[in-house]
Amino acid sequence: NLATVLDRLAPGVTIRLASKSVRVPDLLQRASVADPRVRGLMTFHPAETAWLAARGFDDLLLAYPVARSPDAAPLADAVRAGARVRVVIDDVAQIAVLAALDPRPEVVVDIDASLHVLGQHVGVRRSPIRHAADAVPLAAAARDAGLVVSGVMAYEAPVAGWPSRESTWHSPSCSAAASSCSGSAPAFRVVGWR
C-alpha cells in the first residue's frame, strides 16, 4: 500500500503515517524509513504519543485536541524524550492545558476543511475553526501564552482520497477547502507567522 501511495504522490509532497491506521510499531518503523517522503506520525492520544516517542519516533503530530491536564501530561514526556511534538488546538481553553506543560509541545491550529455543498455540511465536524478570522486570534492567544505555533492543519475527512482526473491523488474538496481557509496563510503572515 505504501508503495502505491508514494507512486501517486505529486512531486514535493510528503505523507505522515496515521498510527491509528497502522497499529503495529514495527510496521510503523519500517514504513517511516522506507522513503524520505514519509515524514513522521499522526497520533491519536497523548499517552500513545509519549509511548511512540519513547520508542524513538521523533516527529509526532497529535491530531486531536487535548482539553484535560491529566491527559496532556504525557506530552511533556514525549518532548523530554527528544521528539518534536505538535498538538492541534481548536479552542482557547486547550491553550492553558498545553502551556502548563514543561517542556511544552508546539501547537497547530486545526481548521475545519469539510465540504459544504448547497448550504449543507458534508462529513465530520472536525473543528469549530473555519476561517482565518477565527484561526489567527487562536494562534495569537497560543503564542501569547508562550506556545510555539508551528502550523495549520486542514483535514478534509469526508472526501480525502477521492481520485481526480489527474494521475496523482487529489481530493475534490481541495478547492473548497482552500476557499474556506484561503485567508489563513496571508492572515498568519500579517501577524508574523510564515
C-alpha positions as CSV (number, residue, x, y, z in Angstrom):
1,N,0.0,0.0,0.0
2,L,2.8,2.4,0.9
3,A,4.5,2.0,-2.5
4,T,1.2,2.7,-4.3
5,V,0.6,5.9,-2.3
6,L,4.2,7.0,-2.9
7,D,4.0,6.3,-6.6
8,R,0.9,8.6,-6.8
9,L,2.3,11.5,-4.8
10,A,2.9,14.7,-6.6
11,P,6.5,16.0,-6.7
12,G,7.5,17.6,-3.4
13,V,4.6,16.1,-1.4
14,T,5.2,14.1,1.7
15,I,3.0,11.9,3.8
16,R,2.5,11.4,7.5
17,L,1.5,8.0,8.7
18,A,-1.5,7.7,10.9
19,S,-0.8,5.5,13.9
20,K,-4.5,4.7,14.4
21,S,-4.4,3.1,10.9
22,V,-1.2,1.1,11.4
23,R,-1.3,-0.3,14.9
24,V,2.0,-2.4,14.7
25,P,5.0,-0.4,15.9
26,D,7.4,-2.4,13.8
27,L,5.4,-1.7,10.7
28,L,5.3,2.0,11.5
29,Q,9.1,1.9,11.9
30,R,9.6,0.1,8.6
31,A,7.3,2.5,6.8
32,S,8.9,5.5,8.4
33,V,12.4,4.7,6.9
34,A,11.1,3.3,3.6
35,D,11.3,6.5,1.7
36,P,12.2,10.2,2.6
37,R,8.8,11.3,1.6
38,V,7.4,9.5,4.7
39,R,7.7,12.2,7.4
40,G,6.5,11.5,10.9
41,L,3.4,10.1,12.5
42,M,0.0,11.4,13.2
43,T,-1.1,10.1,16.6
44,F,-4.5,10.0,18.3
45,H,-3.8,10.2,22.1
46,P,-1.2,11.9,24.3
47,A,-0.3,8.6,26.0
48,E,0.3,6.9,22.7
49,T,2.3,9.9,21.5
50,A,4.6,9.6,24.6
51,W,4.8,5.8,24.1
52,L,5.9,6.3,20.5
53,A,8.5,9.0,21.4
54,A,10.0,6.6,24.0
55,R,10.5,4.1,21.2
56,G,12.4,6.5,19.0
57,F,9.8,8.2,16.8
58,D,10.8,11.8,16.8
59,D,8.2,13.7,14.6
60,L,4.8,13.4,16.1
61,L,1.6,15.3,15.4
62,L,-1.2,14.6,17.9
63,A,-4.2,15.3,15.6
64,Y,-6.8,15.6,18.3
65,P,-7.1,18.5,20.8
66,V,-6.3,17.9,24.5
67,A,-8.7,19.5,27.0
68,R,-7.7,18.0,30.3
69,S,-4.4,18.5,32.1
70,P,-4.0,14.8,33.2
71,D,-4.4,13.7,29.6
72,A,-1.8,16.2,28.4
73,A,0.9,15.3,30.9
74,P,2.5,12.5,28.8
75,L,3.2,15.1,26.1
76,A,5.9,16.7,28.2
77,D,7.5,13.2,28.5
78,A,7.5,12.9,24.7
79,V,9.2,16.3,24.3
80,R,11.6,15.4,27.0
81,A,12.5,12.2,25.1
82,G,13.7,14.4,22.2
83,A,10.7,14.2,19.9
84,R,9.3,17.1,18.1
85,V,5.7,17.0,19.3
86,R,2.9,19.1,17.8
87,V,-0.7,19.2,19.1
88,V,-3.7,20.5,17.3
89,I,-5.8,23.2,19.0
90,D,-9.2,24.4,18.1
91,D,-10.3,26.2,21.3
92,V,-8.7,28.8,23.6
93,A,-9.3,26.5,26.6
94,Q,-6.8,24.0,25.3
95,I,-4.0,26.6,25.3
96,A,-3.8,26.8,29.1
97,V,-3.6,23.0,29.4
98,L,-0.6,22.8,26.9
99,A,1.1,26.0,28.3
100,A,1.2,24.4,31.7
101,L,3.5,21.6,30.5
102,D,7.2,21.6,31.0
103,P,8.6,21.1,28.4
104,R,5.9,22.2,26.1
105,P,4.8,20.8,22.7
106,E,4.3,23.0,19.7
107,V,0.7,23.7,18.6
108,V,-1.0,23.6,15.2
109,V,-4.4,25.3,14.6
110,D,-7.0,22.8,13.4
111,I,-9.2,24.4,10.7
112,D,-12.3,22.6,9.5
113,A,-12.0,21.9,5.8
114,S,-15.2,19.9,5.4
115,L,-17.1,20.2,2.2
116,H,-20.1,22.4,2.1
117,V,-22.5,21.8,-0.8
118,L,-25.7,23.8,-1.3
119,G,-25.5,25.0,2.3
120,Q,-25.1,21.5,3.7
121,H,-22.2,20.3,5.8
122,V,-20.7,17.1,4.4
123,G,-18.7,14.8,6.8
124,V,-17.3,15.2,10.2
125,R,-17.4,18.4,12.2
126,R,-13.7,18.4,12.9
127,S,-13.1,21.8,14.3
128,P,-15.1,24.9,15.1
129,I,-12.4,27.0,13.3
130,R,-13.5,27.6,9.7
131,H,-11.8,30.9,8.7
132,A,-8.7,33.0,9.2
133,A,-10.8,35.4,11.2
134,D,-11.1,32.6,13.8
135,A,-7.7,30.9,13.4
136,V,-5.5,33.9,13.8
137,P,-6.8,35.0,17.2
138,L,-6.5,31.5,18.4
139,A,-2.9,31.2,17.2
140,A,-2.1,34.7,18.7
141,A,-3.5,33.5,22.1
142,A,-1.3,30.4,22.0
143,R,1.7,32.5,21.1
144,D,0.9,34.9,23.9
145,A,0.7,32.0,26.3
146,G,4.3,31.0,25.4
147,L,3.5,28.2,22.9
148,V,5.2,27.9,19.6
149,V,2.6,27.9,16.8
150,S,4.1,25.8,14.0
151,G,1.3,25.3,11.5
152,V,-2.2,24.9,10.5
153,M,-4.0,21.6,9.8
154,A,-6.9,21.4,7.5
155,Y,-8.4,17.9,7.5
156,E,-10.9,17.0,4.8
157,A,-12.1,13.7,6.1
158,P,-15.3,13.2,4.1
159,V,-13.7,13.3,0.7
160,A,-10.0,12.6,1.3
161,G,-8.6,10.2,-1.3
162,W,-11.2,10.6,-4.0
163,P,-9.2,10.4,-7.2
164,S,-9.3,13.2,-9.6
165,R,-8.7,13.1,-13.4
166,E,-5.0,13.6,-12.8
167,S,-2.7,10.7,-12.1
168,T,-1.9,12.0,-8.6
169,W,-4.3,11.7,-5.7
170,H,-6.2,14.9,-5.1
171,S,-9.4,15.5,-3.2
172,P,-12.2,17.3,-5.0
173,S,-12.7,19.3,-1.8
174,C,-9.2,20.8,-2.1
175,S,-10.5,23.8,-3.9
176,A,-13.5,24.1,-1.5
177,A,-11.1,23.7,1.5
178,A,-8.7,26.2,0.0
179,S,-11.5,28.7,-0.5
180,S,-12.9,28.2,3.1
181,C,-9.4,28.6,4.5
182,S,-7.9,30.8,1.8
183,G,-7.4,33.8,4.1
184,S,-5.4,31.8,6.6
185,A,-1.9,31.9,5.2
186,P,-1.9,35.6,4.3
187,A,-3.6,36.4,7.6
188,F,-1.0,34.4,9.6
189,R,1.8,36.2,7.7
190,V,0.3,39.5,8.7
191,V,0.7,38.7,12.4
192,G,4.3,37.4,11.9
193,W,4.0,33.7,11.1
194,R,5.5,32.3,7.9
